């Protein structure tokens, strides 16, 4: 079965996470800039509240058996310091029914192996 990992991380950690995933054998990642807020509800500096914080989203589709390894690689690379900090990000995991390679039309997914 295929799964999709979506990691929302600090922008300054993106290159390190991408390099760690590449070194671990997971080069297929889509990266894009996003903005939003988590539980911290933004950042207040003086009288100004910034409620949309710049983040980077990394998205990758992997085999389910690699899930824990990839998640741990992202966490260990994206975490601020040994204990982490508010705003380090979030990882979302979801099932992928199937995937198609556009150039070849090849279908990947659980039902293909059967």
C-alpha positions in Angstrom: 0.0 0.0 0.0 1.1 3.5 -0.8 0.9 6.4 1.7 1.3 10.1 1.4 3.4 12.0 4.0 2.8 15.7 4.2 5.1 17.6 6.5 4.7 21.3 7.3 8.0 22.5 8.6 10.0 25.7 9.2 11.3 27.0 5.9 14.9 27.2 7.2 14.8 23.4 7.9 13.6 22.4 4.4 17.0 22.0 2.7 18.2 19.8 5.6 15.1 17.6 5.5 15.3 17.3 1.8 19.0 16.3 2.0 18.3 13.8 4.8 15.5 12.2 2.8 17.7 12.0 -0.3 20.5 10.4 1.7 18.1 7.9 3.1 17.0 6.9 -0.4 13.7 8.9 -0.6 14.4 11.5 -3.3 10.9 11.9 -4.6 9.5 15.0 -2.7 7.3 17.9 -3.7 8.1 21.1 -1.9 6.0 24.2 -1.8 5.7 27.4 0.3 2.6 27.7 2.5 1.4 30.0 5.2 -0.8 29.4 8.2 -0.9 28.9 11.9 -1.0 26.1 14.4 -2.1 25.9 18.0 0.1 28.8 18.9 -2.3 31.0 16.9 0.5 33.0 15.2 3.1 35.2 16.7 2.6 38.5 18.6 5.4 41.0 18.4 4.6 44.1 20.3 1.1 45.1 19.4 1.1 43.3 16.1 -0.1 39.7 15.7 1.1 37.8 12.7 -1.5 35.0 12.2 -0.1 33.6 9.0 3.4 32.2 9.5 5.5 31.2 6.5 6.1 27.4 6.4 7.2 24.9 3.9 5.2 21.8 3.0 7.0 18.7 1.8 4.9 15.9 0.2 6.0 12.4 -0.6 4.3 9.2 -1.6 6.1 6.1 -0.2 5.5 2.5 0.6 3.7 1.9 3.9 6.6 -0.2 5.2 8.9 2.9 5.0 6.4 5.1 7.0 8.1 5.1 10.4 11.6 5.5 9.0 10.6 8.5 6.8 8.6 10.1 9.6 11.5 9.7 12.1 13.9 11.1 9.5 11.7 14.2 9.1 11.2 14.7 12.8 14.8 14.3 13.7 15.9 16.7 11.0 13.2 19.4 11.3 13.0 19.6 15.1 14.5 22.7 16.7 17.1 21.6 19.3 16.9 18.4 21.3 13.4 18.9 22.6 11.8 20.9 19.8 9.8 24.1 19.9 6.4 25.4 19.2 6.1 26.0 15.4 8.4 23.2 14.4 5.5 21.8 12.3 3.2 18.9 11.8 3.2 15.6 9.8 0.1 14.2 8.2 -0.2 10.7 6.9 -2.9 9.4 4.6 -3.5 6.4 2.4 -3.1 6.6 -1.4 -5.4 4.4 -3.4 -3.2 4.4 -6.4 -0.8 6.6 -8.4 -0.2 7.0 -12.1 3.0 7.9 -13.9 1.9 10.4 -16.6 4.6 9.7 -19.1 4.1 5.9 -19.2 0.6 5.5 -17.8 1.9 2.9 -15.4 -0.4 2.5 -12.3 1.0 1.9 -8.9 -1.0 0.8 -5.8 -2.2 -2.1 -3.7 -4.5 -3.6 -6.3 -1.8 -3.7 -8.9 0.2 -6.2 -6.9 -2.7 -8.6 -6.7 
